[in-house]
Structures are given as C-alpha cells and as structure tokens.
Amino acid sequence: MDQTLNTVYEFSAPLLASLPPPLPVPHLDGQPLSLDHFRGRVLLIVNTASLCGFTPQYAGLEALYRTYRGRGFEVLAFPCNQFGAQEPDTEAAIGAFCEKNYGVTFPLFAKIDVNGPHAHPLYRFLKKERPGLLGFVGAGAIRWNFTKFLVDREGNVVARYGPAKQPRTLARAIERLLGDERPPSKAIADAGSAGPPPAANSN
C-alpha cells in the first residue's frame, strides 16, 4: 500500500445500495464511489454480516445515523463473509435483508475482504492506522464482524472498537467529533439494547 496515503478520502469502493438523501450520488449500484464524497463528515466504518450474533447492531447503527446525519455523520457498512461464512448471500439479498429487518438507510457497500491478501485497500489502511489492542500480534487483523472505526471530519482514523461495543455507547465520541456535545437520544439507547450480551470485546 502507498505509504503516502494519509486519510480515508483516498480510497473508493463499489456501492451495494444507492445513498439516500441528503447525500444522493450520481452512481449506479455496483459502481465505485470515492470516500472523498464524505469529506468533512464524521464517519463510522463497520464490517457487517447478516447471520452473526451481532447482526442486531444494525438497529443501533441506524439509530445513530438517523440521529446525527443532519449534523454531518455517516455510517458506512462493508459486508464481509470472512468470519464464520456469516454473509453468504448475494449483494441484492444483503440489501433487501438490511432494509426489511432493520430499516437500514445508511450506505451499504459491496461485499469485501477485510483480512488476508485480498483485503480491500481501505481496510489495510484502517488496520495500519488503528491496529487494535493486539495489533502487534496479528498486524491489526479484524477479529470478527462489526468491528468499528471512527473517523473525524478530516478523514483521520481516531478510534477502533471491537464487535461487542454497542453502537449506542459511541454516541458521546460521535458528539465530540461533531463539535456539539448533547445527551444521547432515547432512540439511540433503545435501539442499541438489541441483541444478546456478548462474551468478549476483542477488536
């Protein structure tokens, strides 16, 4: 990977589903979208799966998105089938699943690898920037679905959270990056409570 790359804005990936308002883009589904499109916004980048014990976190992610998107926040989801083969479906089926079961309206990108020789360049960059607690052992490898990276308005990767970290608990960090801290809404707290309590918080 080019060592001169310094922000997430220098990467692109194909969309699985078109962006909803207020950020429509002139790209058809399946066409690459530069992350420069999101310049100036706070981003939460997540590798997702439809058959995972953490899948109910989609509800919490959607609650964050609906609460903060008007203030400059985006959730970017990247489906991945590398962990327990928990995202085996076609991209069309993934999009339909997310919309039907969780009312997802944030951007969904095409299925990618996040580890190994075919890892998407964005994820190689994210892992380099934030290798995680055990990064010195596994070169920052993603440990499971729903690992989360928080990116500031300048495109810098400022934090990494493990799969067990519930979306609702990120509200304060998001508020700080948005620059207008307020108490998290009840909708975030309610949505974030979905799903079974995980046993670990390895990222």
C-alpha positions in Angstrom: 0.0 0.0 0.0 1.2 3.5 -0.8 2.7 4.9 2.4 1.8 8.4 1.4 -1.9 7.7 1.9 -3.0 9.7 5.0 -6.8 9.8 5.1 -9.8 7.6 4.2 -10.7 10.0 1.4 -8.1 8.5 -0.9 -10.0 5.2 -1.2 -13.0 4.1 -3.2 -15.4 1.1 -3.1 -18.4 -0.1 -5.1 -21.8 0.7 -3.6 -24.1 -2.1 -2.8 -27.1 0.2 -2.4 -27.5 3.8 -3.5 -27.2 6.6 -1.0 -30.4 8.0 0.3 -31.0 11.8 0.7 -29.5 14.1 1.9 -26.4 12.7 0.1 -27.6 11.5 -3.3 -24.7 10.5 -5.6 -24.7 10.1 -9.4 -23.5 6.5 -9.3 -25.4 3.3 -10.1 -25.4 0.4 -7.7 -22.2 -1.6 -8.0 -20.1 1.4 -9.3 -17.1 2.7 -7.3 -17.7 5.6 -5.0 -14.8 7.7 -3.7 -14.9 8.2 0.0 -13.9 11.8 -0.8 -17.7 12.2 -1.3 -17.9 12.1 2.5 -15.2 14.7 3.1 -16.0 16.9 6.1 -18.3 14.4 7.8 -17.7 12.2 10.8 -17.7 8.5 9.7 -18.3 5.2 11.4 -17.0 2.4 9.2 -18.2 -1.1 10.0 -17.7 -4.6 8.6 -21.1 -6.3 8.7 -22.8 -9.7 8.3 -26.4 -10.9 8.2 -26.1 -14.1 10.1 -24.0 -13.0 13.1 -24.9 -12.8 16.7 -24.0 -9.1 16.4 -26.3 -8.5 13.4 -29.0 -6.8 15.6 -26.4 -4.0 15.9 -27.8 -2.8 12.6 -30.6 -1.3 14.6 -28.2 0.7 16.8 -26.2 1.8 13.8 -29.4 3.0 12.0 -30.4 4.9 15.2 -27.0 6.7 15.3 -27.3 7.5 11.6 -30.8 8.9 11.8 -29.9 11.0 14.9 -26.7 12.5 13.6 -26.7 12.6 9.8 -28.2 16.1 9.7 -25.2 17.3 11.7 -22.6 15.7 9.5 -22.4 12.0 10.4 -22.4 8.9 8.2 -22.3 5.1 8.8 -20.5 3.2 6.0 -21.2 -0.6 6.1 -19.0 -3.1 4.3 -20.5 -6.7 4.3 -17.9 -9.4 4.7 -18.1 -13.2 4.6 -14.7 -13.9 6.2 -16.0 -14.7 9.7 -17.9 -18.0 10.0 -19.3 -17.5 6.5 -22.0 -15.4 8.0 -22.5 -13.2 4.9 -23.0 -15.8 2.2 -25.8 -14.2 0.2 -25.8 -12.1 -2.9 -25.4 -8.4 -2.6 -29.0 -7.9 -3.7 -30.2 -10.2 -0.9 -28.0 -8.4 1.7 -29.5 -5.1 0.8 -33.0 -6.5 1.0 -32.3 -8.1 4.3 -31.0 -4.9 5.8 -33.9 -2.8 4.6 -36.6 -5.3 5.6 -35.3 -6.3 9.1 -33.6 -3.1 10.3 -34.8 -0.3 8.0 -31.3 0.5 7.1 -30.9 3.7 5.1 -27.1 4.4 5.5 -24.7 3.5 2.7 -24.1 -0.2 2.1 -21.0 -1.1 0.0 -20.3 -4.2 -2.0 -19.0 -7.3 -0.1 -15.3 -7.2 0.5 -12.5 -9.0 2.3 -11.1 -7.2 5.4 -8.2 -9.5 6.1 -5.7 -11.5 4.1 -4.1 -11.0 0.7 -7.3 -9.8 -0.9 -8.2 -7.3 1.8 -9.7 -4.1 0.5 -7.1 -1.3 0.5 -9.3 0.8 2.8 -9.2 -1.9 5.4 -5.5 -2.3 5.1 -5.3 1.4 5.8 -7.7 1.3 8.7 -5.8 -1.5 10.4 -2.5 0.3 9.9 -3.9 3.4 11.5 -5.6 1.6 14.4 -4.2 -1.9 14.8 -6.2 -2.5 18.0 -5.2 -3.9 21.4 -3.5 -7.0 20.0 -2.3 -5.3 16.8 1.3 -6.1 17.4 0.4 -9.8 17.2 -1.7 -10.0 14.1 -0.8 -6.9 12.1 -4.1 -5.3 13.3 -6.3 -8.1 11.8 -10.0 -7.7 12.1 -11.2 -10.3 14.7 -14.9 -10.5 13.8 -17.9 -8.9 12.3 -19.0 -5.4 13.4 -15.6 -4.1 14.2 -16.0 -0.3 14.1 -13.6 2.5 13.1 -14.4 6.2 13.9 -13.1 8.8 11.5 -13.1 12.6 12.1 -14.0 15.4 9.8 -10.5 15.5 8.4 -10.5 11.8 7.4 -8.3 10.7 10.2 -9.0 7.3 11.9 -9.3 8.3 15.6 -10.7 5.1 17.2 -11.3 1.4 16.8 -13.9 -0.5 18.7 -14.4 -4.3 18.9 -17.6 -6.2 17.8 -19.0 -6.2 21.3 -19.1 -2.4 21.5 -22.7 -1.5 21.2 -23.4 1.4 18.8 -25.3 3.4 21.4 -22.1 3.6 23.5 -20.4 5.5 20.7 -22.8 8.5 20.9 -20.5 10.6 23.2 -17.5 10.1 21.0 -19.5 11.0 17.9 -20.9 14.1 19.6 -17.4 15.2 20.4 -16.2 14.9 16.8 -19.3 16.7 15.6 -18.3 19.5 17.9 -21.7 19.9 19.6 -22.0 17.5 22.5 -25.5 16.8 23.7 -27.1 14.0 25.7 -27.7 10.8 23.6 -31.3 10.5 22.5 -33.7 7.8 23.9 -33.9 6.3 20.3 -30.2 5.5 20.4 -30.5 3.9 23.8 -33.5 1.9 22.9 -32.1 0.6 19.6 -28.7 -0.1 21.0 -30.1 -2.5 23.5 -31.0 -5.1 20.8 -29.1 -8.4 20.7 -27.7 -10.8 23.2 -24.9 -9.7 25.5 -21.5 -10.7 24.0 -18.9 -12.6 26.0 -15.9 -10.6 24.8 -14.9 -7.2 23.4 -11.8 -8.1 21.3 -11.3 -5.8 18.3 
